[in-house]
Amino acid sequence: MAATPDDPAVLALDIGTSSARALLYDGRGVRQPDVQAAAPLAWEAVDGGFEAPAEELARAVDDLLDQAVARLRTTGRAVDAVAVATFWHSLLGVDADGRAVTPVLPWMDGRSAAVVRRLRAQVDERALHARTGARLHPSYPLAKIRWLTESRPQEAARVRRWLAFPEYLLLRWFGRTHAHVSMASGTGLLDQRTRQWDPEALALAGVHPDALPGLADTPAAAGGLREPYAARWPALARCPWFGPFGDGGTGNVGVGCLERGRVAVMVGTSGAMRVAWRGEPVTPPWGLWTYRIDGSRPVMGGALSNGGNLFTWARQVLALDPDDVRLQAALAAVPPDGHGLTVLPFWAGERSPDYPEEARGLLVGFGLETTPVQVLRALMEAVAYRFGILYRLLQPHLPPLHRIVATGQALLRSAVWTQILADVLGQAVDLVDVQEASARGAALLALEALGEGDPIARPPAVVRTIKPGPATAVYREALARHERLSTHVLAGGPAA
């Protein structure tokens, strides 16, 4: 739908782990396809972890905005606001002049695992989790700060402030920065109820609150780009910039899941299951987390480190049929749990609900007769089992009548996987075709701050509803087998 001249327009900057996108939305949250740009973000594998030079990542985002502004100029479109959504749990340190003195560490960097094990012996982790909404885990900045301080003391000694990557971008663009409560809520350092830095968490990280950015609540808007960015992006120079918001929270907004009766499930590169509401946060079940979309909306759920990345891995490594139609037909032909395999799908480690520091994937039951298609089907089912565990933890906090709303390219491209998910959950799944849910959600939050309406009133249309079938009973037994293996292995037992 084309925007009218009087319709407000929001440029959404969505910075994911593997790529960044700039997309234009009108005042109804409808994406305008004539203004869009995308850029990959590259991470280096270093000493068993992942990192990237801050300047290189920042230049990639700057170049992306160059593309977006060029499209705005070509189309003659004006922008009323910029909304920024980014991946949670990143960290870097800057010196007194705002220059990066450490690389950026993303959520998937796990080198602080030994630090986490040591910290768990020093604190009541359940009490910490109840306040901060976060477990002790290498994905969180709490552990990353302590690890950098101990493993790279010369770099850490030069750090004057610890920032998330989007906060570093604000510092570059505006000469000042802040930690929006949404980003701060994913650090493991914020008390979710007081919305202030948690003293015990700061002590565990070994950081003084002055070494963190100031906290900002909603609406949090920056404005007035400094040079040379004001001249570089004149279309964005004077409009308000909202956020940065955590992209998991904006994903819920983007698919219209902002009440307890609507549970968002996303399967992209990784996976997540989340429920959000307006009001005060609750203590999350052990195994789930609580973060914030903004000052008035908590979001509770779990995150999986594995999703569509397993599908991509299998296609590449197992030399599966490159034709997607034929591959989906072959996957559909494998009976539910009909491959004889039990899988722990931890190829990229794992987060919820167990938060193992050094989890690795495991494939049990493999034989000479096992086919590549069976392996892929087993991986898809195993990811669904992980969602089944999260769903069981969330259910006590949901009303009896609730909907599962699912999106993400991995599900949109695979009717087989969506059916597996519905069968494992034992609940109907509403599939919505929102290809950029996080970006749309950020745009809707900006429109709300501009006084342009309520994001809940703009849920996307349901493409189709997938009902659970007779395989539910089969998967109930398979899930129990999966959990027995997971419990045994994560407790330190042998693989088989």
N, C-alpha and C positions, 0 to 999 in steps of 0.2 A: 504494500500500500504506500503510495507516494505521500510525502508530507506536504501540507499546505504552507504558504509563506508565514502564517501566524502561529504555526505549530511549533512548540519548543523542541529543540534538538539537543541530544546528549551524545557526546563522543565517549564511548566506553573503552578504556584501556585495560585489557585483561592479560595479566602476566602470569602464565602458567609455568610449570616446571620445565617443559620441553620447548615451548614456543610462547610468543606474545602476539596479541591481536589488538587492532584498533577498529572498532565498529560503531556505526552511527545508528541511533535509535530516535524515533519520533516521540511525541508526547503520549502515545498509547503503548509505548514499549515495543513498537514494531521496528524490526531491523530494516535499514535502508541500504540496499545492496550496492548502490553506486558509490558509497564511501566505505572502504574497508582495506585493511592492510594486515600482513602477517610477517613474522620473522622468527627463525629458529633461535633457541637459546642453547648454548653448548656448555657441557660440564666436563671437567677433566677427572679421570680416575687417578687418584694420588694416594699412594700408601694404603690401599684398601678402602678409601673413602672417595668422596666427590667434592669438588670445589671449582670455583671459576674466578678469574680476576674481576674485581668489581668494575673497573673501567671498561672492560670488554663487554660485560653484560649491559652496562649503562649505555654504551655506544649503540648496541643493538636496539635498545628501546628508543633511543634518540632517533636512529635511522627509521624506525617504524613510524614514529610520529612525523618525521619528514614526509613519508609516503602518504600518511593520512591527511596532512595539511595540504599537500599537493592535490589530492583528490577533492578536498573541500574547495580549493581555489578553482579547479577545473569545473566543478559542478555548480559553483556559485552558492554553495550552502553556507549558512551561518551556524555557529554553535553557541548554545546558551550555557552549557556546563560541560565539564569533564568529570567522569567518574572512574576511579581506579580500583580494580580488584586484583589481588595477587595471591600467590600460593603462601600458605601459612608456614611458620617455623624456620625462616631463613635468618642468618646472622652474619654480620661483619663488624669490624671495628674501624673507627675513624680517629684521626689525630685532632689536635686543637684547631687546625685550619680546615677541618672537614675532609681531608684526604684519606682515602681508604688505605689502611696499613695491614689489613688481613684480606685474604680472599673471602668471597661469599660462600658460606656453607649452607646447602639446602637441607630439606627435611630428611633426604635419603642418606645423608652422610652419617655413618654409624661408628665413627672412630672413638666416640666418647663412651663406648660400652663399658669399659673397665671403670671409668669414673662413676657411671651410674650404679654399678654393683657396689662400689665403695660408699656412695652417698646413701644407698638404701639401708646400710647398717647404722647410719647416723641420725635417722629421722623416722618418725611415724608416718610412713608413706600414705596410709589411708587418710589420716587427718590432713596431710598436704593435698591429696587428691580431692578431698571434700571442699577445700577452700579454693584451690586454683583450677579445679576441673581437669587436671592433667596428672598422669602418672610420671614417675621418673623414667625417662627413656632418651636414647641418643638423638631422637628426632627433634627434641625441644631445645631452644636456646639456653635454658637453664644449664643443661649438661654441656652444651657446646662452649659456653663462656668459660666454664671451669676447665674443660679440656684444653682450650687454646691457651689459657693462662698457664697451665702446667706443662704443655708440650711445646709451646712456642713462646717462651717467656720474653724474648727480645721484642717480638711483634706486639705481644700483649702489653708490654710496658709502655708502648707508644700510644695505646688506645686511650682516648678521652671519653668517647661515647660508643656504646654498643647499639647498633641499629639493625632493623630488618632491611632487606634490600630495597623495598619501596620507600622506606624512610630516607635512605641514602639518595634515592632519585629526587625526592622532595628537596633535600638539602642542596643538591646540584641545581635544580630548576628555580628554586625560590630563595635560596640563601638561608633558609630556616626549615625546621622539620618538626614533626610531632609523631607520637605513637597513637594512632586511632585505637580506641578501646577494642575494636574488632581484631586488629593485628596483635595488640598487647595480650588479648585473651588467649592467644595460641602460643604463648612463650613458656608457659609453666611458671611464670613469675608474678601473675596478676591474681589478686583476690577477686573472684568473680562477683561477690556480693557488694563489696565496698568500691570496686573498680579502682583500686589503688595497688601499687606494687606490694607484694606480700613480704614482710620482713624476714620470715624464716626461709622463704625461697631465695631471696636475695643473698642471705648468708650462705646457703648451700652453693649458690653460683659464685660466691666470693666477689660480689659487685655492690657498690654503693648506689643508691637511687640517683645520685647526681650524674652517674655514668650512663644513665638511660635517658631517652628522650622524654619530654613532658607528655602527659596523657591528655588526649582530647576526646570528647564525647560527641554525640550527634546533635545537630549537624556540625560536622567539622569541615570547613571549607578553607582552602588556601586560595590566594589570588595574587595576581601581579607577578608574572614571570620576570626574573632578572635577566639582564643581558649575559650572554648573547642570545638567550632563548626567546626573549620577547621579540627580537627582530627575526629570529629564525622561524617562529610559529606565531605570526601576528593574529591569526584567527583564534588562538587560544590564550593570548597574552593577558586579557583582562577579565575573562569569564571565571566563575568560581570552579575550583577543583575539589571534588568530594572524595573522602576516603583518606588513605587506602583501606579498603575492606578485605577481609579474608575471603578468598574465592569459594570456600565451602559454604559460608553463610550466604553469599550472594547467589550461589547455586540454588539454595532453597527459595530465595526470593524469585529467581528467574523461572522456576517451575511452579510457582504459586503454592508453596508449602510453608505457610507461616502460621499454622494453627496445629494443635495436637492431633487433630483428626486426619492430617495429611502427612505421610511419611515419605521423604524423598530418598530415592535410591539412584545412585549414579555409578555407571561403569564406563570409564574412559580408559586412560592408561592405568590408573589405579581404581579404587572403588571406595564408596562411602554410603552410609545410611544415616539419615539425620532427621530430627524433628525439631521444629522451632515454634516459639509462641511469644506473645507480648506479655511481659510481667517479670517476675523475679526468677532467677535460676533455682534449680533444685540440685541436691547432691546427686551426681550421676552414679549409676550402678558401677561397681568395681568392674573394670573392663571397658567402660565407655568414657567419653570425655564430655565436658561442657565448655563451650566457648561463647562468644557473643557476635551477633550481627551488628549491633549497635548498643547504645546505652539502655534501651528498653526491650530488646529482643535477645534472649539467650537461644542457643542452638545446642542440642545434645545428640550424641550419636557415636559412631565408630568409623574408623578409616582403615581400609585395607591397602597394603602396599602393592597388591597384585590385582590385575584386572585384564584390560585389553593388552597389556604388555605381554601376558602369557600367550595370547592368541598370536601376536606378532612373532614372539620367540618360536612358537611351534611351526608357524608357516616357514620361517627362515631356516630353522635347524633341522626340522623333520622332512623338509622337501615336500610339503603337501601340495595338492592340486592348486595351481595359481588361479583357476577359475572359481570365483566365489560361489556361483550358483551350484556348481558340481560339488564343491566342498561342503556347502550347507546341506545338500541332499545326502552326502555320505555321512555327515554328523547325525542327521535325523534318522538314518538307518540303524545306528547303534542303539540297542535297547537301553533304557535307563539303568544305570549301574551294571551294564552288561559287558564290561570289559575286564573284570577281575582285578581291577587296580584300586588301590587306596593312595591318595595323594595329599601331601601337605604342600600347598601351592605357594611356597615362600621363596620363590626365585629372587625376588627383590627384598628379602627380609619380610618382616611383618610388624604390624602395629596392633590394632584392636583384635580380640579383647585381651590377649595374653601379654602383649608388649615384650616378647622375648628380645634380648639385646642382640643376639647373633644368630637369628633363625636362618635356616637354609632349607631349600626345597627337598622333598623326599617323595620317591615313587616306589611303591611296594606292590609286588605281585606281577612284575614284568616277566614275560617269557618270550621264547622265540616266536610264538604265534601272535604276539601283540603287534598291532598295526599302528602307524602314525596317527590315523584318524581316531583310533580308540584312546590314544594318549591325549589328544586334544580334547576329546569329549570328557575324559576324566578330569582334565584341568578345569574345564568350564563348570563341571559339576562341583568340583572342590571349591571354586570361588563362590558358588551359590551356597555351599555348606557354611562358609565363613559368614555370609550374609544371614543365614539361618540362625547362627549363634548370636549375632548382633540383634536380630529381630526379637529373639527370646528375651534378651536383656531389656529391650525397649518396651516390650508389651505392657508391663505393669504401669507404665507412664502414659499409655494411650487409652482413649475411650474405646468402648467395645466396638463401636461402628467407626472404622477408620479406613482410609484408602492408602494403597501403596502406589506412589507416583514415580515412575522410572524413566530415566533418560540416559544419554551418553551414546557415543558412536558405536561402542562395542555391542550394545543391546539393539540399537536401531538397525544395525546391519545384520543381526542374527536373530531370526525368529526362534531358532532352536534354543539359544541361550536364554531368551526371555521366557520361553515355556519352562525351561529347567528351573529358572528362578521362581516362577509362580508355583511350580510343583513342590519345590523344596520349602518355600515359605508357607504353603498351604493356603495362600490368599490370592485373590485376583490382583493383577498388576495392570495399572493404567499406564500405557506407554505414551509419552508426549514427545513430539519432535521439536525439541528446543536444542539446536546444535551448539549454541553458545549460552548456556544457562547462566554461567557466572557473569558474563558481560551484560546480559539482559538484566540480571538482578541488580548489578551496580548502577545501570542506567535508571532503573525504576526507583532505587533509593535516592538518586540525585533528583529525579522528578518529584518525589515526595518532599524532599527538602526545599525544593523550589515552589512548593504549594500546588503541585500539579496532580495530586490524587493519591490513592492508596494502592500500594503494590498488590495487596491481597485481592483487590478487585480486578486484577488483570491475569488470572491464571490462563495458561495456554490450553488449547484444545487437545482432547485425548485422541490420539491416532487410532488406537484400538485397545481393547481390554482383553487380557489373556487370563483365562480362568484355570485354576489348578485341575489336573486330571487324575487318572488312576495311578500315575507314577508317584503320587505323594506318599503312599504307603511304602513303596520301594525305597524312596529317598529317606524316609524316616529311619529305616534300619541302616542305610548307608551313612547317614549323618552320624548316627551313634558309633559306627565303626570308625569313621573319620575322627571323632572326638576321642575315642579310646587311644588311637595312635598318636594324636596330637598331645594328649595329656602325658602319655608315656614318654614320648621323645622330648618334650619340653621340660619334663622333670629330670631329664638326664639319663634316661634308659637307652639301651641299644635300639637301633632302627627297627630291627625285626628279631 
